[in-house]
Amino acid sequence: MSDELVLLVDDEKTLVKALSFNLEKEGFRVETAYDGEEALEKVFELKPDIVVLDLMLPKVDGFEVCRRIRKKLEIPIIMLTARSEDIDKVLGLELGADDYLTKPFNSRELVARIKAILRRSIVRDEESKKTIQIGKLHVDLLQHRVRLGDQEINLTSKEFALLSFLVTNVGNVYSREQLLEQVWGYDYYGDVRTVDVHIRHLREKIEKDPSNPEMIITVWGTGYKFREDL
């Protein structure tokens, strides 16, 4: 069963009622809007998982609603149109719609399209989590690769593990003891100066001026953090 929130936007109340019934039967939560202004209010208030958006709406049309959503959010959008002109479909897709359906359509097709788009969104979200970018630094967590701008940076496995932990927890300050526990493991009984040595090596490889670091910051009396506002 699904639990994603679908925002249905259409001024045909009978259609909205029928689509809501079918979506709820599939386990979706459904919110509705009957004009463009109400749609925009609910999008920014509720942050739905997907928007099903009719083009021909009162107050603010579907094209403008799509454009305003895309300026601020990456929520998937399926456009509905009663017209069959290719220009509407092309314009909708250019404005950022993920898919479109021409009325009349089967509600099962809409459900299938919604499920397919949400699956792709999950995959994209997972992919984005595999690579962390902060400023010009790119850390590929799966392939254990680090790039600074266009330059590939070669790290030892422990340097990579330390950098990965810091960038995954960007902005948080960790003591040497905490870093030993998290990166070297709870059963490691080495000297905490091991952390300092690896931090120094990392700085030599990724910092413009290792003696005046901008990325890996020393928080005096506490430990280290990776700066979040690069």
N, C-alpha and C positions, 0 to 999 in steps of 0.2 A: 504493500500500500504506500502511496505517495503522501507527502505532507507539505508539498510546495504550495505557495500562494500564487494564484492566478488572478490578475486584474483584467476583467472583461469590460471593454469600453465600446458601447454601441448604443445608438438611440432607439433601436428597435427592441422594445421591452420584451416582446414575445420571444424573439430570438435569444436574447440574453437569458431569459428564464429557462429555455430549453437547453442552452449550452451549459448553464450553471448546473442544472440537474445532472447532465452527463459527466461533467468534470468532477462533481462531488461524488458521483457513483464510482469514479476511478480513484477516489481518495484524495483529490486535490481540495485545498481550501480556496474559496472563491470570494472575491470582492467585485463589486460592479460600479460602473460610472456611466452616465448617459449623455455627457457632453465633454468637450475638451477641457474646460476649466476644472470640472470635478475630477477628471482623469489626472491632470497634473497635480492637483492637491493630494490625491490618494497615492500617486506614485512616490512623491517626495516624503509623504508621511509614513506610508506602509512599507516602502522598498520591496515590492512583490518580486517573486522569483522570475516571473515572465508577464508580459503585457500582451493581450490580444486586442488590437486597436483598429477600429473601423476608420476609414478615410473621411467619409462624409459625416462630420459631426457638427452639432450646433456650437456656437460661441467661438471655439478654436478648432480648426480642422485637424484631421489625423496627421497630415504632413508636419504641421507646426508643432503638434504635441510630440511627435517623434523627434523633431529637431531639438526641442527644449530638453527632452529626456537625455538625448545623446550628449548634450553639452555638459551634463553633470554625472550621468550614471551609465553603467554598462549592462543594464538589465536587458535580457533578450526580448525582442519585439516581433510579433506576427501581425502583419497588416491584413485587414479584411477590406475588400472592395467589391462593389456591385458592378463596377465597370470591367471590361476585359481589355482596355487599351494598354498596350505594352508600356507606354510612357508613364502611366501611373505606377506600374510595378517597378520600372527602372528608377524613377524618382524616389519611391519608397525605399528601395534597396540602397540607393546612393545616400539617403539621409540616415541610414544605419539600421533599417529593419533587417531582421535575420531571415525572414521568410514571408510569404504572402499566400492568401487564399482568395479566390474569386467566388463571390456568392452567385447562386446557392451552392453550398457544400455540405458534405456529410459530416455530422458531428464526430463520428469515429475518426475521420481523416484529421480533424483538428486535434483531437486527443493524441493521435499518433505523431503529428508534427510537434506538438508541445513536448511530448516525451523525448523525441529525438533531439530537439534543441536543448532541453535540459541535460540530457546525457552528454552532449558535446560541451556544454558549459562546465559540467563537472570535470571533464577531461582537461579542458583549458585551465581551470583553476588548479588542478593537480599539477599540470605541466608548469604553470607559473611558480608553484612552490618549489620546484626542483632547482630553479636558478634564482639566486638572490642578487639584485643589483642595487648598489649604494654608490651614488656618484658615478665615477668611471670604473668602479670595481665590480666585476661579475664573478660570482662564485657558483659553479655548477655542482650541486650537492651529489648528483648521481654519478657523473663522470669524473669527479674529483679533479676538476680543472678550474684554474683561476686566470682571469684576464683583467688587465688594467689598461683601459682604452683598447688599443689594437695589439697590445703586447701580452704574450702568454707568459705567466709567472710560474716557475717551477718551485714547488714546495715539497718538503718531506711529508710523509703521512701524518706525523704528529703536528707539524706546522699547519697542515690543511685542517686537521681535526680541531685545532685551537681556533683558527680563523673562522671555520664553519660555525663553531659554537658562539663566537662573539657576534658574527653578522646575523645569525638566527635570533639572537637575543639583543639586537641593536639598542643602544641607549641604556641598558642595564649594567650596573657596576658589579663586578665579581672580585672577591678576594683571591689571593694566590691559592689558599686552601680550597676554596670552592672550585677554582679552575682545575686544580689537581684532581679533585673528586670527579668532576664532570668529564674531563678530557683524558686523564690518565687512568681513572678508575678508582673505586673505593679501596681496592686492595693494593694500591701503589703507596709505597712508604718512602719515596725519594724526598729529596730536599725541595722546599718550595722555591728555591732559586732556579730550579729547572724551568719554572714558568717564566721567570725574568729572561732567561737565556733564549727561550723560544719567542717571546715577545720581541726581543731585540732582533733576532733573525728575521722575523716577519716584517718588522719595520724597515730593515735594510732592503727587503725585497719589494715592498709595496708603497713605502712612503717617499715623497719627493725629497724631504730632508729628515732622515731618521732621528737626528738629534732634536728636531722640533716637529714631532709627529702631529698630523692632522686627522688621522683615521683612528688609530689605536691610542687612546688617551689614558694617561696615568691619573688616577684620582688619589691624590696623596693621602696616605693614612688608611686607605681602603683597598684599592686594587686597580683593576683595568676595566675599560669599557670601549665599545666601538661607537664612534660618534655618529649620531643619527641625522644631522643636518648638513651633510656634505653637498 
